[in-house]
């Protein structure tokens, strides 16, 4: 499970913090639930983390340039924000 960790400032500007491979090292948690649970324990309640859906992950792996990767990450983060804050699509 790949997760995008990001921050949003008071003006709504999104800053990428990290791309996290949330799979446990021994492979016992392929969905990264332990990491997601840990991340939700932070002060933002996990608002700044977005699991990358399998289709988007496949597109990321096939991407051959930074702009394509940026667009995919942006799409994942914006979809996550819409879901979490109830913004219009």
Secondary structure, DSSP 8 states (H G I E B T S, - for coil): -EEEEEEE-TT--EEEEEEEE-S-TTSS-TT-HHHHHHHHTSTTTTTTEEE--HHHHHHHHH--SHHHHHHHHHHHHHHHHHHHH----
